[in-house]
Structures are given as structure tokens and as C-alpha cells.
Amino acid sequence: MTKMKNLLWLPLLALSLSAHADEREWLPYKKVIEQMRLDKFYAIPPAERDKLALFVTITPTNKAIKPGDVQLTLVDGAERHALALSTPDYRIALVPNPKWLADDARIMTNLPKGEKSAMAWDLLTTLPEGLQWNYATIMAGVPQSNNAIKKMAGAMSMFAPTIKVLVLRFDKPAQLTIAGKLYNSDAKHEIRLKTDSALMKDNPLVVASERPFEADLDTE
């Protein structure tokens, strides 16, 4: 299975900052925005991405480093802004900030010299409130994500991954009922729904026994 989290690996840069001896420069803010194509994502009209939530994931290769130990700080002149990393996926929401781009802001890390990390993006979709939804509504993030990925990839769009699956994640065992068919969560409390053209057309009601805490998008 091709996961978007595994598409890009970048080394940490070994530069020091005298005012904060435990910090060193990781990457320029502009480089992160451009290399992860976040500028292209947010250039897409809002109506074409309103079912999507895009995050950058930062994952140290050293498994001994705990999520809570990672600290990233954006430095813009005398201003410092902590960039919060959620756990356990090291996600961070980075919306292009024109001022930080113009000021050539830098992102600092507290990770030790020599450590490396994986940087990629994670694309989630939004769900309406409650436990009952129409099929086409909850699957709307699939075509939106494929359109967004192509626009982000530009000339390389032919090599871009194709999203086909909605992954619903629950805190405990759960069930879905779609058009009389029962779907049970797996050992990880996930239910994977592959896009079905007939169901998209019929648009049946989807009934969940529990509300998912997250709806992810995947390739297969």
C-alpha cells in the first residue's frame, strides 16, 4: 500500500542558534511551503477543497525519540512561534503565511545533530455531525483529494497517487450499515470504504454505531 506519509525524506540541517543553544536550524519556512506544495493546495478555490484538511507530518527516523520530545519553532526576526506537533502522527497544520515567506523565516528544531526525519503530507476529510450521513457526502473527499493532488503535482500529475479509500478510525470497535450491508471495524478499530460508483449514484444512508474520531484518505 502506498502511503502519502512515505513519499519524501529530508535530512535535518545542522546549524546552531546562539540565543537558544539547544536549537538548530531545521529548514527555511519557504522551503517547507514550496517543497510540500502547500502554496499550490491553498491556491485551489476553497469550494474545491472544503472537504479536505491538509497536514504536514514530521517523523524522526529514530524510534527512540518520543513524539512529545519534538519541538519546532518558527523564528521571524525577534518573533518566535511554537509549531505544535500532534501525536502520534507528528502532524502540523501549515497554512502559507505571506509575512513569514517575505521575511525568510526559519524553522528551528531541538532534535540532536545527525538525526533525520521524514516529512510528508497527510490528507484527511471532514465528516458531518452525528452518526448518519449520505454515502456521497462522506465520500466527497475522495474526488476532491484527487483533484487537489493533481493540481499540487503540476507537470508530474501522471505520477501522483490516486485516492480510492475512505478510512474511518474509531476509539473502539464499531460498525457501519450501508444499503443493508454491515461493515465491522478491524483490529485497529478502522473501517475502510472503497469508492463504489453504484453507491455514489444511489447515495444510500450510512449509519454508524460510533462516531469516528478521524476520517483519512488512502490509495487502496
N, C-alpha and C positions, 0 to 999 in steps of 0.2 A: 504494500500500500504506500502510495506517495503522499507524504505529509508535507504541508507547506512549511512547517517548522524546520524542516531539514534541508531547505533549498540553498542556504547561504551561510558560509562560515567566514568570520573575520577575526584577525588577531587583535589583541589588546595592545595599545601603543604605550611604550614605557617612557613616559615623560613625567617629571615631577613638578609640583606646585609648592613653592617655598612657604606660602602662608598656611598651607594645610599639608603638613609633612606626610600624612597617611594617605594622601590622594595623589593620583597621577592622571594625566590626560588619557581619555579613552578614545573619543572620536570628535571631530568638529560636528556641531549640531547640523550644519548644512549638509554635510556628507551623509549623515544618517537619513535625513529627509529625502535627499536625492537618490541615494543608493537603494533605499527601501521603497522608492517611488510613491511616497506619501503625498507629495505635491500633485501627482497625477490623479491619485484617488480622490483628493478633496477638490480637484478641479471638475470632477464629474458632477453634473447637476444634482442637487440634493434629492429630488424626486426619483432619481435613478439609483440611489444608494440608501434610501430611507429604511430599508430592512436590514442594513448591514452595520456592523461595528468592527472597525479595524484596529488591531493592536500589534505592537512590535514585541517580540519575545526575546529575552536575553537569558541565555542558559550557559553557565560555566561548564566547561568540559570536565572539570574536577568534581566528581560526585561527592567529595567530602565537604564541599562548600555548601552551606545551608542557604535556602532562599532568604531567610531573614538577615543573613550576613552581608548581602549585596547592597551597596549604596551607590546610586548615581546622582550626581549633582550638576545641574546646568549653571555655568558661570557666564554672565553677561556683564563685563566690566566689574563694577563693585557689587552687582546683584548676584545672589545665589538662590537657586530654586531646586529643591529636592524633587527628584523624579521617582515617584513611588512605584515599586515593583510589587504586583500582587503575587501571591503564592498559590499553588506550587508551580505555575507555568511561567513565572517571570514576565508577566505581561505588563506593558506600559502603553497608555494612550498618548500618542504624539501627533497633535494637530499642528501643521506648519504655522509658526509664529513669525510674521513679517519682520518684526523688530529684531528678534534673535537671529534671523537669517541675515539681515543687513549688518548687524553688529559682529558677525562672525563669532557667535557664541560657541563655547566649548562644553563638552560633557566630560566630567571627571568621574573616576571610579576609585573605589577603595580596595579593589582586588589586587593581590600581590603581583609583583613584577613576574613576567613569564607565564602567567595564567592566560588561557584562551577561552573564548566564549562563542557560542553560536548565536547569530542574530538572524531572525526571520520574521515573517508576519503571520498573524493568526486572525482568521476572518470568522466572526460569529454573526448570527442572525437574531433578530428580535422576535419575540412571541407576544401575542395579545394577552391581556389579563385573563384569569380564570383557568378552567380545566377543559373547556370545549371550544374548538375552533374549526373552521372550514379548512379542508385539505389544501386548497390552492393558496390560502392565506399564509399558512405556516411554511409552505414550500416556496413562497415567493422569493426568499433569499437566494435560492439556487440559481435562477436565471439572472438575477441582479449581480450575483457574485461573478458569474462567468463573463458578463458584460464588463464589469469593473476590472477583472483580471486582464482581459484583452486590452483595455484602454491603458492599463498600467504597464503592460508588456510592450506596447507600441509595435515596432517592427519585428519584435521577437514573439508576437502573439501566437504564431503557429506552434511554438514550443511550450506555451503556457498550459498548466494543468487544467483539467475540466472538472468542475464540481458536479457531483451526481447525488450526493447523500446528505441528508439532514441527520445529525447526531444529537439526540435528546439525552441529557445527563440528569440523573436523579440522585437524591441523597440516600435513597433506599430502594428496594425492589418495587417496580411499578409496572403498570400495564396500559396499553393503548387499544382502543377499539376503533377500527376504520372499516366502514361498509360491512359490518358483521364479522370481520376478521380480527382476531385477538393477537396482539404483539406483546411479548413478555420481555422485560429487561434482562440483560446478560449478567455475567458475574461482576462486571464493573458498574452495574446499575445504568447501563446505556441501552437505548433503543435506536437502531439505525434504520432510517427510512430512505430507500432509493426512489428517486423521482419516477413516477408512474404516469405516463401520458393519459391513460384512460381515467385515472383518478383525478388528474388535473382538470379534465373535461367535465367529469361528473360532479366534482367538488363536494364529496360527502363530508359529514360531520366527523371530527376526530374527538374522541372522549378519552381523557387521561385520568388514571386513578390518583396520581400525584402530580404536582406542578414541577416541571423540570427547573433546575437552578441555572441551566445553561443550554443553549442550542448552538451547536458547532456545525461547520460545513466541511465536507471532506470529498475526496476524489472517488472513493469506491467503498 
